[in-house]
Amino acid sequence: MNNTKYVSTRGNGGTITASEAILKGISPDGGLYVPEEFPKLDKNLDELIKMNYQELAYEVLKVFLTDFTEEELKNCIRNSYDEKFDTDVIAPVVKHGDYFFLELFHGKTIAFKDMALSILPHLLTTAAKKNKVSKEIVILTATSGDTGKAALEGFANVKGTKIIVFFPEDGVSPVQKRQMLTQEGENTHVVGIKGNFDDAQTGVKTLFSDSQLLETIDENGFMFSSANSINIGRLIPQIVYYFYAYGQMVKSSEINSGDVINFTVPTGNFGNILAGYYAKKLGLPVNKLICASNDNKVLYDFFETGKYNRNREFILTASPSMDILISSNLERFLYHLDGDYNNIREIMNSLTEKGEYSFEITSKDIIGAYASEEETFSAIRDLHEKGYVIDTHTAVAFEGYRKYAKETGDTTKNIVVSTASPYKFTPEVCSAIDNKYKETDPFELINVLEELSKVKPPEAINGLDKKEIHHKLICEVDKMKQIVYDFLNI
Ligand SMILES: *Cc1c(COP(=O)(O)O)cnc(C)c1O
């Protein structure tokens, strides 16, 4: 029987259980929780690839969340991966030409964040019960567009919780913004900030370590937790679809069980690809994980040179959920390679103080790739000609993969992880295919995209332009703390 405990990447967070780590979100020392030792799965690959999504989810979750009972986990899973998804398969692998895509956008908010955020509220409320938490849980979230809506959907009207989402006012797509501002639910609060995603994320991290704030909310019966991918309750459910995708490749005879494959992942905060790395550590036969960046290619440069340098222009691209210069989950990867939390603490201090650090990357599991804006658009156009329309984020990965394959000659079968429905980014996708749509209203483009893609618009955006706006607040970054006090009435 596994008993997986969690420690902070910076060493001063103590050793805690999975449910405690989920409740806390981030360690008080500013580090991220990681498993103290990597668990092993109870079943072998041939057994795993026969399973459906829910069964597989249980096999993965149970070895990481060892203080949850079987019944608790199965309940959480049953209530998450259900008809909220528009396909029974939950996460289908599709093939177009010689390319494979793992579609992770069949949930309620049509982005891959639903894969983890449909289960996180269940894990969190179960964790609260287990730990006899009587406080109301306040979810603080910074979003580059997709996490916000998926977290809002997950936590809206969940008893014992409130959620505050901060998003960069000028850094999300029209559909993303509209989805968030029209969110219903008494316990939800959505605030635009005058800054970029890094400002929002740093602002939220600062709130988490503000001891005076923490004390005050504690006295008033509240505690903070996080719905960002810094929470292991989000990271671990993402491991599941890597195994599941592999199983589909075996079932469709594209590979034999045991063969290695590659995954190319459009990356921002490094959460998705880190889950792929965890899958490999659990024994999934993965050759390379290709980490694809847009023009904010801080990660590409890091994997090329070992130098992480965020001192550069922050570029607003057509793939806003990847417009990130401080990639939080990279800290976990470095910790797993290095194993010395003193070193990690030093590196992270250097990142805060100087905006850069160097690190000797001893693993070849992850390799960088990137696509410029122009390359991203032409990738969308190319693939549309072959009969498949992808969103801008997926296009970054697709093009990143094509460049990687050309440069290296690697012929290992590759799955492009497809992180959003093209319907979430209609202006960029439609005008990539035909420039004449450049000025068309984003909501009118829904019909155009249906024509272009021959795929019906998902439920998530039906009537979105007519929905009532419930959230109108915009604030400066230094007002985030006051916003929290106001929302909690303290
Ligand atoms: C969040 C997101 C990403 C980046 O994922 P990370 O886990 O932050 O690396 C990529 N594409 C889309 C559509 C997203 O919503």
The ligand as an ORCA input file, in Angstrom:
! r2SCAN-3c Opt
* xyz 0 1
  C      -3.798     26.878    -19.903
  C      -3.677     26.619    -21.338
  C      -2.455     26.271    -21.920
  C      -1.173     26.175    -21.113
  O      -1.214     25.120    -20.204
  P      -0.161     25.071    -18.989
  O      -0.580     23.925    -18.174
  O      -0.333     26.383    -18.275
  O       1.179     24.942    -19.576
  C      -2.419     25.994    -23.268
  N      -3.525     26.109    -24.027
  C      -4.716     26.457    -23.514
  C      -5.880     26.588    -24.411
  C      -4.842     26.717    -22.150
  O      -6.024     27.055    -21.652
*
